[in-house]
Amino acid sequence: SCIYGLGMPAEYLKAAITLEIGMEIDPREVIRKLISVQYSRNDIEIGRGKFRVRGDVIEIGPAYEDRIVRVEFFGDDIDAIRYVDPVNGEIMSSLERISIYPARHFVTPKERLEIACLEISDELKAYKLKLEELGKLVEAQRIDQRTRYDIELLREVGYCNGVENYSRYLAGRQAGEPPECLIDYFPQDWLLVIDESHVTVPQIRGMYNGDQARKKVLIDHGFRLPSAGDNRPLKAEEFWQKVSQCIFVSATPGDWEIEVSGKNIVEQIIRPTGVLDPQIYVRPTAGQVDNLLGEIHERVDNNERVLITTLTKRMAEDLTEYLENRSVRVRYLHSEINSIQRIEILQDLRNGSFDVLVGVNLLREGLDLPEVSLVVIMDADKEGFLRAERSLIQTIGRAARHLRGKVIMYADNLTGSMIKAIEETDRRRGIQMAYNKIHNITPQPVFKKSGNSILSFLDVSRRLNANDLKLVDEQWHDLNLEEIPQLITTLEKQMHDAAKKMEFEHAAKLRDRIKSLRDKILGK
């Protein structure tokens, strides 16, 4: 997202509203300023991007804060500025001075806005005429109706849904000129770190083309004006012009990263634990499944885990079914499993709920599994993306956390990629062995807690969602009278949230619990 247009930093910072104690300003002027920077007034519910007025007090929910800013007036003088807890209303801290930044990044001065509206109208006339000449009458009517509505909103409130599609005019850019983005908010000496750069760098190159392909469909069908194409991510060359210093992080850097880095390359080969890269064995495909079964049993007997990577989804499914029929505790990891389920499956593998994990492309990188001592690569000699040198090295690395790390490649031929991957792994292993010998280091196993903070958080969230009413029922009798109002405030927020999501049964149950708690306070 850092390479997508994000409004103009100079205008965004210039539009900030600065308030300080003792400042003389009419509260109505503060309200006008808040509305001009896209805050909406809501005297019932306060939240991000909203404000409310209660007598001589204005409460503001900054778009970038969970806390509420309370500004108290005495006549036309600011008497106090405080941070307030949005749930219980308690004062968190007092301030001498504060700047309230716009609720949205696209902030345009009124003069520029009027010019932009005229320019949008001119483009609309020309594009509508072009569509009519092409016989696209429905598209012409659609673009005319949508754009006129947007122009009216821009003139009245300075904002409309999809305002970023008019960013070329709002920012005063020329056609094709790169947009201002998050990077433009940084100081000159910022540092860029790109993790897994062999994957990320090509994505930067492909982002622009993918965006333009999507925009073309919207433009051709009359949903957007052609200028919407300038609401785009940076092209790769535009992005790199903004980068003054960069660190690429990758176990298998791409050719481009190596080329631009020149001699500035640091290899991190030695592990603090002294554990070596795994030994690699190449075995023929004849009788591979029976051979694999024997290897699996050996690992299971030692309470170790196995990863198996196949070339196709069908192959992974068939192998999983075969192993299950041979009483192997096995699971299958595939692309249809969402990120959270994937984490849960990997956690179950570490905990010993099963012993063997079969997958296709999802086993290549980003997995930290110290319990895995064997990685098996099926059809290692089938050249392609999944069996290229970098993919093989990434897969081999999954066994590099275990003292008995071992990789088996089932193949009938040695491909160039296999030879390079084996040679690179042997080179690293040789350096590690020499270092351990010189420094008298004995490799130590990796002991890593199998708990996962993400899963812990999700587990707590799930239990709270499932049991919050049950918890209230069981524990409210033990609460002090002083604690009940805070619980009521929390439950009220949950009730309103449930109602917004149209979960009316859940909201009704919460309402009944709130009534019970209020009755307790009143002694009923």
Beta strands, then each sheet from edge to edge (+ up, - down):
strand 1: 17-20
strand 2: 40-41
strand 3: 50-54
strand 4: 57-61
strand 5: 68-74
strand 6: 77-84
strand 7: 91-95
strand 8: 97-100
strand 9: 192-195
strand 10: 246-249
strand 11: 279-283
strand 12: 305-309
strand 13: 330-333
strand 14: 356-359
strand 15: 372-377
strand 16: 406-410
sheet 1: 1+ 8-
sheet 2: 2+ 3+ 4- 5+ 6- 7+
sheet 3: 9+ 10+
sheet 4: 11+ 16+ 15+ 12+ 14+ 13+
end
